[in-house]
Structure formats: structure tokens, C-alpha cells
Amino acid sequence: IFMLAKGRNQAVDLGTYKGRSAAVLSLACRQVHSVDCYGDVDGSFADTIDPNRYKTMQDHSFVANESLAKRLGNMTVESGKSVETAKRGTGMPVDVLFVDDDHSENSVMSNVNEWTKRMKKGGIIIFHDNNEIHPGVQSAILKLGKDNRFRFFSPGEHSGSLAVCEVL
């Protein structure tokens, strides 16, 4: 994530959870805006297999991420729905979008469609959890791979369960 975002201005982290990806983005970019629904999880994690994992997702804290943002100095934290935030914008064009929010296909597609309106050409989208545990993420990436607005990097260029594309 750091190498993909290094030297860019504005990153947006969707689904901040405990703030690890936001912290990495803050080291790489000038400004990071994190968005997470925190306690307002509505149960739409349709492809989450383990119900205990869903329960733990509700335990993360806005206060902890706000404290992290203060320590980092270049991060803002918002509690809310990511698509609604996209409609308002963050004040700066987005260079990096990290998508790790609701893992349903519909949510991933909605986030990409709304956030790309606010992204710079040449910006990158990093998708987390591109794996069989999250079929909604995988199916959204397959659909987006056929969309001429994006150029996906070849598999293997990035490790783990990440998928990465450039906004054309």
C-alpha cells in the first residue's frame, strides 16, 4: 500500500477499522481522509462467512482512530457511510482510494462509481480482500475489469489479497 501511494496528495480510506491502512497511507501521502460507519454497521456484510468476525467488526472505535489521526497530523476521520461522503467530497481531488468497506458487490460498485467522480486521472484504486472469503469484492473487480475507465495491474504485481487499478 505504501509503495502504491507514495508521493501522492490525497488518499481516502474506506472502512478504516482500526486505522492500520490509514496510518500507512498517511506515511505515503500528504493527506488522508478515513471513512468508517463504526457502530452503525447495518448487517450488510453479506459475504462474511464467520458471524463472530462480523461481531468483532462492530467493536472498533471512532475515538481510537481520532486519536491516531491527531498523532499522525495529516489524517481526518469521519463516521459515516462512504457513498454519502463521496457525494459531498473531501475538498481535494483524490489520488488514492483504498476500498475496504462493506464487502458486498453492490457496495464496492457504488463506492467506485461515486468516488471516481472525485478522482484524478491516473489515480489508483486499491481493493482489499480480493479473495474467495469475500466473493462480493471479487465479482465487483471482475465487472470493473471490463470497464474502460480503469486499467487493472496484472495479478502478481501486488501481494496478498489486493487488486489495484488506475483511473484512466
C-alpha positions in Angstrom: 0.0 0.0 0.0 2.8 2.4 0.9 4.6 1.9 -2.4 1.5 2.4 -4.4 0.5 5.6 -2.6 4.0 7.1 -2.1 4.2 10.8 -3.1 0.5 11.3 -3.8 -1.5 14.1 -2.3 -5.0 12.9 -1.2 -5.9 9.4 -0.1 -9.3 8.2 1.0 -9.5 5.1 3.2 -13.0 3.4 3.1 -13.6 1.0 6.0 -10.8 2.2 8.4 -11.5 -0.4 11.1 -8.5 0.1 13.5 -6.6 2.5 11.3 -3.7 0.4 10.1 -4.2 1.1 6.4 -4.9 4.8 7.1 -1.7 5.0 9.0 0.3 3.5 6.1 -1.4 5.9 3.7 -0.6 8.9 6.0 3.1 8.0 5.8 2.9 7.8 2.0 0.5 10.7 1.1 0.2 14.4 2.0 -3.4 14.0 3.4 -5.6 11.0 4.3 -9.4 11.1 4.9 -10.8 8.0 6.6 -14.4 7.0 6.5 -16.0 4.2 8.5 -19.5 3.6 9.8 -18.1 2.4 13.1 -21.1 1.4 15.4 -23.6 2.0 12.6 -22.9 -1.4 10.9 -26.2 -2.5 9.4 -25.5 -6.1 8.7 -24.9 -5.7 5.0 -21.6 -7.7 5.1 -23.5 -10.3 3.1 -20.5 -12.4 2.2 -18.8 -12.5 5.6 -18.7 -16.2 6.4 -17.9 -16.1 10.2 -20.6 -14.3 12.2 -18.1 -13.9 15.1 -15.9 -11.9 12.7 -18.9 -9.6 11.9 -19.4 -9.1 15.7 -15.8 -8.0 16.2 -16.1 -5.5 13.3 -18.6 -3.6 15.4 -16.1 -3.2 18.2 -13.7 -0.9 16.5 -13.6 2.7 17.7 -14.0 6.2 16.2 -12.3 7.6 19.3 -9.2 5.4 18.7 -9.0 6.5 15.1 -9.5 10.1 16.0 -6.6 9.8 18.5 -4.5 8.1 15.7 -5.3 11.0 13.4 -4.1 13.6 15.9 -0.8 11.7 16.3 -0.3 11.5 12.6 -1.3 15.0 11.9 -2.3 14.6 8.3 -5.4 12.4 8.7 -9.0 13.3 9.2 -11.6 10.8 10.5 -15.3 10.7 9.6 -18.0 8.4 10.9 -20.5 7.8 8.2 -21.4 6.0 5.0 -18.7 6.0 2.4 -21.0 6.6 -0.6 -22.6 9.6 1.1 -19.2 11.0 1.9 -18.3 10.6 -1.8 -21.3 12.7 -2.8 -20.0 15.5 -0.6 -16.3 15.1 -1.4 -13.3 15.8 0.7 -12.3 19.2 -0.7 -9.3 17.9 -2.8 -9.2 15.6 -5.8 -8.5 12.0 -4.7 -5.2 10.4 -5.8 -5.6 7.1 -3.9 -8.8 5.2 -2.9 -8.4 2.3 -0.6 -11.6 0.2 -0.7 -12.1 -2.0 2.4 -15.7 -1.1 3.4 -18.8 -3.2 3.1 -17.6 -6.2 1.1 -20.8 -6.7 -1.0 -20.6 -6.4 -4.7 -23.2 -3.6 -4.7 -21.3 -1.6 -2.1 -18.0 -1.9 -3.9 -19.5 -0.9 -7.2 -21.4 2.0 -5.6 -18.2 3.3 -3.9 -16.1 3.0 -7.1 -18.8 4.8 -9.2 -19.2 7.6 -6.7 -15.6 8.1 -5.7 -14.2 8.0 -9.3 -16.2 11.2 -9.9 -13.8 12.8 -7.4 -10.6 11.2 -8.5 -7.7 12.5 -10.6 -6.9 10.8 -13.9 -4.0 8.5 -13.1 -5.3 8.0 -9.6 -5.3 4.5 -8.2 -7.9 2.3 -6.5 -6.6 -0.4 -4.1 -9.2 -3.1 -3.3 -8.6 -5.1 -0.1 -9.9 -8.6 0.5 -9.9 -9.7 -3.1 -10.3 -13.4 -2.2 -12.8 -16.2 -2.0 -13.8 -15.3 1.5 -15.3 -12.1 0.0 -17.0 -13.1 -3.2 -18.7 -9.6 -3.5 -15.3 -8.0 -3.8 -14.2 -10.5 -6.4 -17.3 -10.2 -8.5 -17.1 -6.3 -8.4 -13.5 -6.4 -9.5 -14.4 -8.8 -12.4 -17.0 -6.4 -13.6 -14.8 -3.3 -13.2 -12.1 -5.2 -15.1 -14.3 -4.9 -18.2 -14.9 -1.2 -17.7 -12.8 1.0 -20.0 -12.5 3.7 -17.2 -9.9 1.5 -15.5 -6.6 -0.3 -16.2 -6.0 -3.2 -13.7 -2.5 -4.2 -12.9 -1.6 -7.8 -13.7 -2.1 -10.3 -11.0 1.1 -10.9 -9.0 2.3 -7.3 -9.2 0.9 -6.7 -5.7 0.9 -9.2 -2.9 -1.8 -10.6 -0.7 -5.4 -10.1 -1.4 -5.1 -6.7 -3.0 -6.3 -5.7 -6.5 -5.1 -2.4 -8.0 -6.3 -0.4 -10.9 -5.5 3.0 -12.4 -8.3 5.5 -13.2 -8.0 6.4 -16.9 
